[in-house]
């Protein structure tokens, strides 16, 4: 079927776990004719939850993509995970769509995941709709949910349809004003929408005030609506019960009739190599710009790069370049996805989501373009949660070290919140994720896919060192061994920087006391000391080093001499500058039954935690927000399970570094046994 960009829509289903996103995804595919029968989460027969781990657990772990071809339109749908442990794939999927549908469980109302996604959508500047699901559940207050949404997220949240016949049908209120509904009235809801839409444009408002709604042309109303959605001035609310198909056909009509096409949304935030905004337009005739937002290592088709086309047309057998690569790759196979199925296609237009296979250079967040685009551009990075929960892993069987390394690398390609670290000084491989559950499932996936078993233990905590004040350091390196000697003398000054500002090296010498060719050697020596630490053996950060004086010898001065002099002068200064050990502090969110609040908050207080607040959710669930030193959370999964009978869950985000208490610094310093200086 021939399509144009104006008839393409892309929508991600996001929200709290248990809101019914996967069931709604399935219902939309069925109502749109993409599948003949609907599967269920309970039977493990849905299009999106195709992974064995998802089927076993009954919830999404990764995002899933499928498309609908309907009446000359093409809808790209993405089902995203709801649990905070799997936010990485969910956030990545939101970069590929023009609209995000935040799904709310009518039985539970606004939950923590609802707030998280609404905030993320606002930060990203995406169009948004709210879908209230499960409206046919008995004894629910749908009007109360609308009121709560408007109170939480503003008056911009307005129903575009209303439940009717006690939640067993829905009635459109955007395009018509007749009929009855379970609360409010179609006429009243329609007036609220029109008032909100015309408010965005002075000219449209003037026409409306002069002649009423009938004076507005269809184009004027559409342009004003597009403006509202693009600027977040309107967040439509619609109602469904996905399991029974209630409101699903009406939702498809709304997607087609009111949601923006790729040409009607905010320009994608592309930047050049200097982080200057770059214009990328949804024009199929321009050169190709596409962003890879998902990687799948498929056992049958190999490495699959899934991308959103933002500009140009990607055709089968075309030559594309990955990032700033020089060697073009041939698109031998171009796919559209339907869950785990791959459907071959001939082209992908701006707004389309497609995939290429067996291209080793493709990686997460890569930019695909054709030879007409010579500049290095990238999509503005997403603020992914920083993975802080760690496990050190060792192959369970000898000889599997390389197999383990390859398997972990493939898993890290697929999840932006799964990280692999190799610590040479400890000969330790550490994997990091958002929670113990996240890492547990990644290790299960590694065993199932790549047949690699590991043993695990807590990793070394990522402490850092810094200084509390300014100081000066000096060292003269002089060696005479009978032949040519070594000589280099360095005077330097160190100053603290703000937390997170890193390291700055400056040369303020005058009169050529140290020739310019030796300054990189001094910096190299300083960086060696930064990596090795000065107090407890941890990397040093957040300071400025200024070399202001020194001496050299016309014959004996060599690079190695200034490397040593720079390192020892720096260490001399650090000892005088009130060195501090910093520990990582994480934002912790714990979801627990209400009756466990006392035990959990007491346990956190014993871990040096600062309780920031609590949120009460429906169903007697409480979310506790706290900041805790990461070092105190080694055994927290076991403790939380014991305190809550397995009903508690938590997620971590990195917050900041701050100095450890004196007793902890003393313990870390005493435990560090630096090697004797070989110099």
Secondary structure, DSSP 8 states (H G I E B T S, - for coil): ----GGGEEEEEEEESTTSSHHHHHHHHHHHTTS-SS---TTTT--SS--SHHHHHHTS-SS-EEEEEEETTEEEEEEE---SGGGHHHHHHHHTT-SEEEEEEETTT-S-HHHHHHHHHHHHHT-EEEEEEE-TTSTT--HHHHHHHHHHHH-TTEEESEEEETTTTEEEE-SS---S--SSS-HHHHHHHHHHHHHTT-HHHHHHHHHH-GGGS-HHHHHHHHHHHHHHTS-EEEEE-BGGGTBTHHHHHHHHHHTS--GGGS----EEETTS-B------TTS--EEEEEEEEEETTTEEEEEEEEEES-EETT-EEEETT-SS-EE---EEEEETTEEEE-SEE-TT-EEEEES-TT--TT-EEE-TT--S-EEE---------EEEEEEESSTT-HHHHHHHHHHHHHH-TT-EEEEETTTTEEEEEESSHHHHHHHHHHHHHHH---EEEE------EEEESS-EEEEEEEEE--SSS-EEEEEEEEEEE--TT--EEEEE---TTSS-GGGHHHHHHHHHHHHHH-SSSSS-B-SEEEEEEEEE--TTT--HHHHHHHHHHHHHHHHHHS-EEEEEEEEEEEEEEEGGGHHHHHHHHHTTT-EEEEEEEETTTEEEEEEEEEGGGGTTHHHHHHHHHTT--EEEEEEEEEEE--HHHHHHHHHH--------
